[in-house]
Amino acid sequence: MDAGVCSNQHIPKVLDHWRNPEHPCFRERTLWSLQNAFTEALKGNLNLLPTRTEKLHYLLDHHAGVN
């Protein structure tokens, strides 16, 4: 939320997708499954999606040490 990836109203949706992934390949706890939880929760607002996705990539890349 602080990084501008999502609003506070998205946090319960992100947590739900994190805890109960729709696809078996996202059950393992990885950055990929975390990214999927965010992208699933953020679907719907096409005007905000590109900016929020860019911020999510920056945040996860920074955490993973990718420049």
N, C-alpha and C positions, 0 to 999 in steps of 0.2 A: 504494500500500500504506500509506504514512504517513497518508494522508487517510481511511483506513478504507473505501476503495472495494472493495478486494479483498485477499485474503490472498496470501502469497508463492507458494502453490501455484497460484494463478490466472495468475501472470505468464507462464509459457510458453504458456498457452492464449490469453491476450490477444495476445501477440506473434505467435502463429500466425495468429490471425484478422486481425491488422493486416497481416501480410506476405502472407497468402493469403486475401483476402476471398472469401466464398462468392458474393457478388453483384457484378456489374460496376459498379454505381453506387457501391460503396465502394472502388474501386481508387484513386481520386484521394485524395491525402493531405490530409484536412480534419479538423476537429474532429468532424464528423458521422461520418466513417469511423472515427475513434478511438473515439467513443461506441459505434458498432456493434461494434467489436472487444471492448470491455468487456462490453456487454450479451450478446453471443453467448457469451463465456467464463463469464459469471456465471449463465447459465440453469441451472435445476435445483433450487436451494434457494429455495423460495418464501417461507420464513420470513425470510431475509436479503435477498432481492432488493429490497423497497421501500426499506429503509434504505440499502443500497449504491447504488441508483439515485439516491436523493436526494443522497447524498454526491458521486456522479459528476457530477450536474448542477451542484452547487455548485462543484466543482472546475473544470469546463469553462467555466461561466459566468464565474467569476473570471478565468480565463486569457484569455477573450475580451473581458473588460471589460464584461460585462453585469451590471447590478445587480439 
